[in-house]
């Protein structure tokens, strides 16, 4: 499973401190995105985002989308 947001975005948009090892949260990011974000974005867009993230070819529009969902996804990951 590919997380939609980076460790940097998690630190930037969640209550975890800069000293926290965000690598521990990565499994929770993917769980949170499947439980709370995937249904909203839909399977087609989720697949597009995952493919672009994996290939490091994220479009400007999708980069902006990731930045906009980062706060919610960060909090959902911490909540999980």
NUZA-925873 format. One record per atom (N, C-alpha, C): residue in three letters; residue number from 1; chain; atom name; x, y, z. Coordinates in steps of 0.1 Angstrom, whole numbers, always signed. Example, Ala and Ser with C-alpha at 12.3 -4.5 7.8 and 13.67 -1.06 7.14 Angstrom:
<sites>
+-----+-----+---+----+-------+-------+-------+
:   r :   k : c :  a :    px :    py :    pz :
+-----+-----+---+----+-------+-------+-------+
: Ala :   1 : A :  N :  +132 :   -57 :   +78 :
: Ala :   1 : A : CA :  +123 :   -45 :   +78 :
: Ala :   1 : A :  C :  +132 :   -33 :   +78 :
: Ser :   2 : A :  N :  +128 :   -22 :   +71 :
: Ser :   2 : A : CA :  +137 :   -11 :   +71 :
: Ser :   2 : A :  C :  +129 :    +0 :   +79 :
+-----+-----+---+----+-------+-------+-------+
</sites>
This chain:
<sites>
+-----+-----+---+----+-------+-------+-------+
:   r :   k : c :  a :    px :    py :    pz :
+-----+-----+---+----+-------+-------+-------+
: Unk :   1 : A :  N :    +9 :   -12 :    +0 :
: Unk :   1 : A : CA :    +0 :    +0 :    +0 :
: Unk :   1 : A :  C :    +9 :   +12 :    +0 :
: Unk :   2 : A :  N :    +6 :   +22 :    -8 :
: Unk :   2 : A : CA :   +13 :   +34 :   -10 :
: Unk :   2 : A :  C :    +7 :   +45 :    -2 :
: Unk :   3 : A :  N :   +13 :   +51 :    +8 :
: Unk :   3 : A : CA :    +7 :   +63 :   +15 :
: Unk :   3 : A :  C :    +7 :   +75 :    +6 :
: Unk :   4 : A :  N :    -4 :   +82 :    +7 :
: Unk :   4 : A : CA :    -6 :   +94 :    -2 :
: Unk :   4 : A :  C :    +2 :  +106 :    +3 :
: Unk :   5 : A :  N :    +5 :  +106 :   +16 :
: Unk :   5 : A : CA :   +12 :  +118 :   +21 :
: Unk :   5 : A :  C :   +26 :  +114 :   +26 :
: Unk :   6 : A :  N :   +35 :  +123 :   +26 :
: Unk :   6 : A : CA :   +49 :  +121 :   +31 :
: Unk :   6 : A :  C :   +50 :  +122 :   +46 :
: Unk :   7 : A :  N :   +61 :  +118 :   +52 :
: Unk :   7 : A : CA :   +64 :  +120 :   +66 :
: Unk :   7 : A :  C :   +64 :  +135 :   +69 :
: Unk :   8 : A :  N :   +69 :  +143 :   +60 :
: Unk :   8 : A : CA :   +70 :  +157 :   +62 :
: Unk :   8 : A :  C :   +56 :  +163 :   +63 :
: Unk :   9 : A :  N :   +47 :  +159 :   +55 :
: Unk :   9 : A : CA :   +33 :  +164 :   +56 :
: Unk :   9 : A :  C :   +26 :  +160 :   +69 :
: Unk :  10 : A :  N :   +29 :  +148 :   +73 :
: Unk :  10 : A : CA :   +24 :  +143 :   +86 :
: Unk :  10 : A :  C :   +28 :  +152 :   +97 :
: Unk :  11 : A :  N :   +41 :  +155 :   +98 :
: Unk :  11 : A : CA :   +47 :  +163 :  +108 :
: Unk :  11 : A :  C :   +41 :  +178 :  +107 :
: Unk :  12 : A :  N :   +39 :  +182 :   +95 :
: Unk :  12 : A : CA :   +35 :  +196 :   +93 :
: Unk :  12 : A :  C :   +20 :  +198 :   +97 :
: Unk :  13 : A :  N :   +12 :  +187 :   +95 :
: Unk :  13 : A : CA :    -3 :  +189 :   +97 :
: Unk :  13 : A :  C :    -9 :  +180 :  +108 :
: Unk :  14 : A :  N :    -1 :  +175 :  +117 :
: Unk :  14 : A : CA :    -6 :  +168 :  +128 :
: Unk :  14 : A :  C :    +0 :  +172 :  +141 :
: Unk :  15 : A :  N :    -5 :  +167 :  +152 :
: Unk :  15 : A : CA :    +1 :  +171 :  +165 :
: Unk :  15 : A :  C :   +14 :  +164 :  +169 :
: Unk :  16 : A :  N :   +19 :  +155 :  +160 :
: Unk :  16 : A : CA :   +32 :  +149 :  +164 :
: Unk :  16 : A :  C :   +43 :  +160 :  +163 :
: Unk :  17 : A :  N :   +53 :  +158 :  +171 :
: Unk :  17 : A : CA :   +64 :  +168 :  +172 :
: Unk :  17 : A :  C :   +74 :  +164 :  +161 :
: Unk :  18 : A :  N :   +83 :  +174 :  +159 :
: Unk :  18 : A : CA :   +94 :  +172 :  +149 :
: Unk :  18 : A :  C :  +103 :  +161 :  +153 :
: Unk :  19 : A :  N :  +104 :  +158 :  +166 :
: Unk :  19 : A : CA :  +113 :  +147 :  +171 :
: Unk :  19 : A :  C :  +107 :  +133 :  +170 :
: Unk :  20 : A :  N :   +94 :  +132 :  +166 :
: Unk :  20 : A : CA :   +87 :  +119 :  +166 :
: Unk :  20 : A :  C :   +92 :  +112 :  +153 :
: Unk :  21 : A :  N :   +94 :   +99 :  +155 :
: Unk :  21 : A : CA :   +97 :   +90 :  +143 :
: Unk :  21 : A :  C :   +84 :   +87 :  +136 :
: Unk :  22 : A :  N :   +82 :   +94 :  +125 :
: Unk :  22 : A : CA :   +69 :   +93 :  +118 :
: Unk :  22 : A :  C :   +69 :   +80 :  +111 :
: Unk :  23 : A :  N :   +80 :   +73 :  +109 :
: Unk :  23 : A : CA :   +80 :   +60 :  +102 :
: Unk :  23 : A :  C :   +70 :   +50 :  +110 :
: Unk :  24 : A :  N :   +69 :   +52 :  +123 :
: Unk :  24 : A : CA :   +59 :   +44 :  +130 :
: Unk :  24 : A :  C :   +45 :   +46 :  +126 :
: Unk :  25 : A :  N :   +42 :   +58 :  +120 :
: Unk :  25 : A : CA :   +28 :   +61 :  +116 :
: Unk :  25 : A :  C :   +25 :   +57 :  +102 :
: Unk :  26 : A :  N :   +35 :   +53 :   +94 :
: Unk :  26 : A : CA :   +32 :   +49 :   +80 :
: Unk :  26 : A :  C :   +21 :   +39 :   +79 :
: Unk :  27 : A :  N :   +21 :   +28 :   +86 :
: Unk :  27 : A : CA :   +10 :   +18 :   +85 :
: Unk :  27 : A :  C :    -4 :   +25 :   +88 :
: Unk :  28 : A :  N :    -4 :   +34 :   +97 :
: Unk :  28 : A : CA :   -17 :   +41 :  +100 :
: Unk :  28 : A :  C :   -21 :   +50 :   +90 :
: Unk :  29 : A :  N :   -12 :   +56 :   +82 :
: Unk :  29 : A : CA :   -15 :   +65 :   +71 :
: Unk :  29 : A :  C :   -23 :   +57 :   +61 :
: Unk :  30 : A :  N :   -18 :   +45 :   +57 :
: Unk :  30 : A : CA :   -25 :   +38 :   +47 :
: Unk :  30 : A :  C :   -38 :   +32 :   +52 :
: Unk :  31 : A :  N :   -39 :   +29 :   +65 :
: Unk :  31 : A : CA :   -52 :   +25 :   +70 :
: Unk :  31 : A :  C :   -62 :   +36 :   +70 :
: Unk :  32 : A :  N :   -57 :   +48 :   +74 :
: Unk :  32 : A : CA :   -66 :   +60 :   +75 :
: Unk :  32 : A :  C :   -70 :   +64 :   +61 :
: Unk :  33 : A :  N :   -61 :   +63 :   +51 :
: Unk :  33 : A : CA :   -66 :   +67 :   +38 :
: Unk :  33 : A :  C :   -76 :   +58 :   +32 :
: Unk :  34 : A :  N :   -75 :   +45 :   +35 :
: Unk :  34 : A : CA :   -85 :   +35 :   +30 :
: Unk :  34 : A :  C :   -98 :   +37 :   +38 :
: Unk :  35 : A :  N :   -98 :   +40 :   +51 :
: Unk :  35 : A : CA :  -110 :   +41 :   +58 :
: Unk :  35 : A :  C :  -117 :   +54 :   +56 :
: Unk :  36 : A :  N :  -110 :   +65 :   +54 :
: Unk :  36 : A : CA :  -116 :   +79 :   +54 :
: Unk :  36 : A :  C :  -114 :   +87 :   +41 :
: Unk :  37 : A :  N :  -105 :   +83 :   +33 :
: Unk :  37 : A : CA :  -102 :   +92 :   +21 :
: Unk :  37 : A :  C :  -106 :   +84 :    +8 :
: Unk :  38 : A :  N :  -104 :   +71 :    +7 :
: Unk :  38 : A : CA :  -106 :   +64 :    -5 :
: Unk :  38 : A :  C :  -120 :   +65 :   -10 :
: Unk :  39 : A :  N :  -130 :   +64 :    -1 :
: Unk :  39 : A : CA :  -144 :   +65 :    -6 :
: Unk :  39 : A :  C :  -148 :   +79 :   -11 :
: Unk :  40 : A :  N :  -141 :   +89 :    -5 :
: Unk :  40 : A : CA :  -144 :  +102 :   -10 :
: Unk :  40 : A :  C :  -138 :  +105 :   -24 :
: Unk :  41 : A :  N :  -126 :  +101 :   -26 :
: Unk :  41 : A : CA :  -119 :  +103 :   -38 :
: Unk :  41 : A :  C :  -123 :   +93 :   -49 :
: Unk :  42 : A :  N :  -127 :   +81 :   -45 :
: Unk :  42 : A : CA :  -131 :   +71 :   -55 :
: Unk :  42 : A :  C :  -119 :   +63 :   -60 :
: Unk :  43 : A :  N :  -122 :   +51 :   -64 :
: Unk :  43 : A : CA :  -111 :   +42 :   -68 :
: Unk :  43 : A :  C :  -103 :   +47 :   -79 :
: Unk :  44 : A :  N :  -109 :   +53 :   -89 :
: Unk :  44 : A : CA :  -101 :   +57 :  -101 :
: Unk :  44 : A :  C :   -91 :   +68 :   -97 :
: Unk :  45 : A :  N :   -95 :   +78 :   -89 :
: Unk :  45 : A : CA :   -86 :   +88 :   -85 :
: Unk :  45 : A :  C :   -75 :   +83 :   -76 :
: Unk :  46 : A :  N :   -79 :   +74 :   -66 :
: Unk :  46 : A : CA :   -69 :   +68 :   -57 :
: Unk :  46 : A :  C :   -59 :   +60 :   -65 :
: Unk :  47 : A :  N :   -63 :   +53 :   -75 :
: Unk :  47 : A : CA :   -53 :   +45 :   -84 :
: Unk :  47 : A :  C :   -44 :   +55 :   -91 :
: Unk :  48 : A :  N :   -50 :   +66 :   -96 :
: Unk :  48 : A : CA :   -41 :   +76 :  -103 :
: Unk :  48 : A :  C :   -31 :   +82 :   -94 :
: Unk :  49 : A :  N :   -35 :   +85 :   -82 :
: Unk :  49 : A : CA :   -26 :   +91 :   -72 :
: Unk :  49 : A :  C :   -15 :   +81 :   -68 :
: Unk :  50 : A :  N :   -19 :   +69 :   -65 :
: Unk :  50 : A : CA :    -9 :   +59 :   -62 :
: Unk :  50 : A :  C :    +1 :   +57 :   -73 :
: Unk :  51 : A :  N :    -4 :   +55 :   -85 :
: Unk :  51 : A : CA :    +5 :   +53 :   -96 :
: Unk :  51 : A :  C :   +15 :   +65 :   -98 :
: Unk :  52 : A :  N :   +10 :   +77 :   -97 :
: Unk :  52 : A : CA :   +18 :   +89 :   -99 :
: Unk :  52 : A :  C :   +28 :   +90 :   -88 :
: Unk :  53 : A :  N :   +24 :   +87 :   -76 :
: Unk :  53 : A : CA :   +33 :   +88 :   -64 :
: Unk :  53 : A :  C :   +44 :   +77 :   -66 :
: Unk :  54 : A :  N :   +41 :   +65 :   -70 :
: Unk :  54 : A : CA :   +50 :   +54 :   -72 :
: Unk :  54 : A :  C :   +60 :   +58 :   -83 :
: Unk :  55 : A :  N :   +55 :   +64 :   -93 :
: Unk :  55 : A : CA :   +64 :   +67 :  -105 :
: Unk :  55 : A :  C :   +71 :   +81 :  -103 :
: Unk :  56 : A :  N :   +68 :   +88 :   -92 :
: Unk :  56 : A : CA :   +73 :  +101 :   -90 :
: Unk :  56 : A :  C :   +69 :  +110 :  -102 :
: Unk :  57 : A :  N :   +57 :  +110 :  -106 :
: Unk :  57 : A : CA :   +52 :  +118 :  -118 :
: Unk :  57 : A :  C :   +39 :  +125 :  -114 :
: Unk :  58 : A :  N :   +38 :  +130 :  -101 :
: Unk :  58 : A : CA :   +26 :  +136 :   -96 :
: Unk :  58 : A :  C :   +24 :  +149 :  -104 :
: Unk :  59 : A :  N :   +12 :  +151 :  -110 :
: Unk :  59 : A : CA :    +9 :  +163 :  -117 :
: Unk :  59 : A :  C :    +7 :  +174 :  -107 :
: Unk :  60 : A :  N :    +7 :  +186 :  -112 :
: Unk :  60 : A : CA :    +5 :  +198 :  -104 :
: Unk :  60 : A :  C :    -9 :  +198 :   -97 :
: Unk :  61 : A :  N :   -19 :  +194 :  -104 :
: Unk :  61 : A : CA :   -33 :  +193 :   -99 :
: Unk :  61 : A :  C :   -33 :  +182 :   -87 :
: Unk :  62 : A :  N :   -27 :  +171 :   -90 :
: Unk :  62 : A : CA :   -28 :  +161 :   -79 :
: Unk :  62 : A :  C :   -19 :  +164 :   -67 :
: Unk :  63 : A :  N :    -8 :  +171 :   -70 :
: Unk :  63 : A : CA :    +1 :  +176 :   -59 :
: Unk :  63 : A :  C :    -8 :  +186 :   -50 :
: Unk :  64 : A :  N :   -15 :  +194 :   -56 :
: Unk :  64 : A : CA :   -24 :  +203 :   -49 :
: Unk :  64 : A :  C :   -34 :  +196 :   -41 :
: Unk :  65 : A :  N :   -40 :  +185 :   -47 :
: Unk :  65 : A : CA :   -50 :  +177 :   -40 :
: Unk :  65 : A :  C :   -44 :  +170 :   -28 :
: Unk :  66 : A :  N :   -32 :  +165 :   -29 :
: Unk :  66 : A : CA :   -25 :  +159 :   -18 :
: Unk :  66 : A :  C :   -23 :  +169 :    -7 :
: Unk :  67 : A :  N :   -18 :  +181 :   -10 :
: Unk :  67 : A : CA :   -16 :  +191 :    +0 :
: Unk :  67 : A :  C :   -29 :  +195 :    +7 :
: Unk :  68 : A :  N :   -41 :  +194 :    +0 :
: Unk :  68 : A : CA :   -53 :  +198 :    +6 :
: Unk :  68 : A :  C :   -59 :  +186 :   +15 :
: Unk :  69 : A :  N :   -56 :  +174 :   +12 :
: Unk :  69 : A : CA :   -61 :  +163 :   +20 :
: Unk :  69 : A :  C :   -51 :  +160 :   +31 :
: Unk :  70 : A :  N :   -39 :  +165 :   +31 :
: Unk :  70 : A : CA :   -28 :  +161 :   +40 :
: Unk :  70 : A :  C :   -33 :  +164 :   +55 :
: Unk :  71 : A :  N :   -39 :  +176 :   +58 :
: Unk :  71 : A : CA :   -43 :  +178 :   +72 :
: Unk :  71 : A :  C :   -52 :  +168 :   +77 :
: Unk :  72 : A :  N :   -63 :  +165 :   +70 :
: Unk :  72 : A : CA :   -72 :  +155 :   +74 :
: Unk :  72 : A :  C :   -66 :  +141 :   +75 :
: Unk :  73 : A :  N :   -59 :  +137 :   +65 :
: Unk :  73 : A : CA :   -53 :  +124 :   +65 :
: Unk :  73 : A :  C :   -42 :  +122 :   +77 :
: Unk :  74 : A :  N :   -35 :  +133 :   +80 :
: Unk :  74 : A : CA :   -26 :  +133 :   +91 :
: Unk :  74 : A :  C :   -33 :  +131 :  +104 :
: Unk :  75 : A :  N :   -43 :  +138 :  +106 :
: Unk :  75 : A : CA :   -51 :  +136 :  +119 :
: Unk :  75 : A :  C :   -57 :  +122 :  +119 :
: Unk :  76 : A :  N :   -63 :  +117 :  +108 :
: Unk :  76 : A : CA :   -69 :  +104 :  +108 :
: Unk :  76 : A :  C :   -58 :   +94 :  +111 :
: Unk :  77 : A :  N :   -46 :   +95 :  +106 :
: Unk :  77 : A : CA :   -35 :   +86 :  +109 :
: Unk :  77 : A :  C :   -31 :   +85 :  +123 :
: Unk :  78 : A :  N :   -31 :   +97 :  +130 :
: Unk :  78 : A : CA :   -27 :   +98 :  +144 :
: Unk :  78 : A :  C :   -39 :   +92 :  +152 :
: Unk :  79 : A :  N :   -51 :   +94 :  +148 :
: Unk :  79 : A : CA :   -63 :   +89 :  +154 :
: Unk :  79 : A :  C :   -63 :   +74 :  +154 :
: Unk :  80 : A :  N :   -59 :   +68 :  +143 :
: Unk :  80 : A : CA :   -58 :   +53 :  +141 :
: Unk :  80 : A :  C :   -49 :   +48 :  +151 :
+-----+-----+---+----+-------+-------+-------+
</sites>
